[in-house]
Amino acid sequence: MREYKINAWALPKIKQFRTYIDIGAHKGTTAIPYIEKFKRVYAFEPNPETNKFIPNSIKMFPYKLGDIEKETVLYADEGKKQFSVTQKTLDSFLFDNIDLIKVDVGNSELDVLMGSVNTIVRWHPVVIFRNDLVVDFFKELRYNIKKHDSDWIAWNE
């Protein structure tokens, strides 16, 4: 996901710039430009080979997010590598003042969002995601949804 997409589509819909959460942060390249725009930037990236590149100015959580908490396996590098990781729900962190969430975790996006329902319902953040299967999730929450290229944006007015 490119920074220009967030700047062009998501930022105009945000009223306050308190907390940005990057789920599937990889090396933090999507989150880095927002360190100075938001009061808090959190990144979730369970892959130890990539999360070590996330700068200290971003609070990094080495967890996989999903719909339930459990120990699981993360497959990386097109299945050539696997890591034992802890899966948590975003709701379990009890973050507050969430204004923007970016989710880019392949086919697991719906699971991540199912574990984030309480956070989304409480804070009504703008959410950027990639998986078409997530559209109905946001329709049920009465979010506005728009597709831009291969990415989606969901927002609540």
C-alpha positions in Angstrom: 0.0 0.0 0.0 1.4 3.3 -1.0 1.7 6.5 1.1 0.0 8.5 -1.7 -3.1 6.4 -1.4 -3.4 7.1 2.3 -2.7 10.8 1.8 -5.2 11.1 -1.0 -8.1 9.0 0.2 -7.8 8.4 4.0 -6.3 11.6 5.5 -9.1 13.9 4.2 -11.7 11.8 6.0 -9.8 11.9 9.4 -11.0 14.6 11.8 -8.3 14.1 14.4 -4.8 12.6 14.1 -4.4 10.7 17.4 -3.6 7.1 16.6 -2.7 5.2 13.5 -2.4 1.4 13.5 -0.6 -0.5 10.8 -1.5 -4.2 10.8 0.8 -6.1 8.6 3.5 -3.5 8.9 6.3 -5.5 7.3 9.4 -3.2 7.7 7.3 -0.1 8.7 7.6 1.7 5.4 3.9 2.6 5.3 3.9 3.8 8.9 7.1 5.8 8.9 5.6 8.9 7.1 2.8 9.2 9.7 5.1 9.4 12.8 4.8 13.2 12.7 1.1 13.4 11.6 -0.3 11.2 14.4 0.3 11.4 18.1 0.8 7.6 18.3 1.8 5.1 15.6 1.5 1.4 16.3 2.7 -1.4 14.0 1.8 -5.1 14.2 4.2 -7.4 12.4 4.9 -11.0 13.6 7.7 -11.8 11.2 11.0 -11.4 13.1 12.9 -11.1 9.8 11.1 -7.9 8.8 9.8 -6.3 12.1 13.4 -5.7 13.2 13.5 -2.9 10.6 10.6 -1.0 12.1 12.1 2.2 13.7 12.0 2.7 17.5 9.8 5.8 17.0 7.0 3.4 16.1 5.6 1.2 18.9 6.0 -2.3 17.4 4.0 -5.3 18.5 5.4 -8.7 17.3 2.0 -10.4 17.2 -0.2 -11.8 14.5 -3.7 -10.4 14.8 -6.8 -12.5 14.3 -10.2 -13.3 15.6 -9.1 -15.3 18.6 -6.0 -15.5 20.8 -3.8 -18.6 20.2 -0.3 -19.8 19.4 0.0 -20.4 15.7 2.4 -20.6 12.8 3.3 -17.8 10.4 4.3 -18.8 7.0 6.7 -16.4 5.2 8.7 -16.1 2.1 6.0 -17.9 0.0 5.8 -20.7 2.5 9.5 -21.4 2.6 9.9 -20.2 6.2 7.7 -20.6 9.2 7.7 -19.0 12.6 5.8 -19.9 15.8 3.9 -16.7 16.8 1.3 -15.5 19.2 -1.9 -14.4 17.7 -4.0 -11.8 19.6 -7.0 -9.7 18.8 -6.8 -6.0 18.3 -9.6 -5.6 20.8 -7.5 -7.2 23.5 -5.1 -4.1 23.5 -7.8 -1.7 24.5 -6.3 1.1 22.4 -8.1 4.4 22.5 -8.6 7.3 20.1 -8.1 5.2 16.9 -8.4 7.3 13.8 -6.8 5.2 11.0 -6.1 1.5 10.6 -4.3 0.0 7.6 -4.7 -3.8 7.2 -2.6 -5.7 4.7 -2.3 -9.3 5.8 -3.4 -11.2 2.7 -6.3 -13.6 3.1 -6.4 -13.1 6.9 -7.9 -9.6 6.8 -11.5 -10.7 7.7 -10.1 -12.6 10.7 -8.2 -9.6 11.8 -11.3 -7.4 11.6 -13.4 -9.9 13.4 -11.0 -9.5 16.3 -11.2 -5.7 16.0 -15.0 -5.2 16.0 -15.2 -3.6 19.4 -12.4 -1.2 18.6 -13.9 -0.2 15.2 -17.4 0.2 16.7 -16.1 2.3 19.5 -13.7 4.6 17.6 -15.1 4.6 14.0 -11.6 4.8 12.4 -11.0 5.1 8.7 -9.8 1.7 7.5 -7.7 0.8 4.5 -7.7 -2.8 3.4 -7.0 -4.9 0.3 -9.2 -8.0 0.4 -12.5 -7.8 -1.4 -14.0 -10.4 1.0 -14.0 -7.7 3.7 -16.5 -5.4 2.0 -19.6 -7.0 3.6 -18.0 -6.7 7.0 -18.0 -2.9 6.7 -21.4 -2.8 5.1 -22.8 -4.5 8.2 -21.2 -1.8 10.3 -22.8 0.8 8.0 -19.5 2.1 6.8 -19.1 3.9 3.5 -16.8 1.9 1.2 -14.9 2.8 -2.0 -12.4 0.9 -4.0 -9.2 2.6 -5.4 -7.2 0.4 -7.6 -6.5 -2.7 -5.6 -7.2 -1.1 -2.2 -10.4 -0.3 -0.4 -11.2 2.5 2.0 -14.0 2.3 4.6 -15.1 5.2 6.7 -18.0 6.1 8.9 -19.7 9.5 8.8 
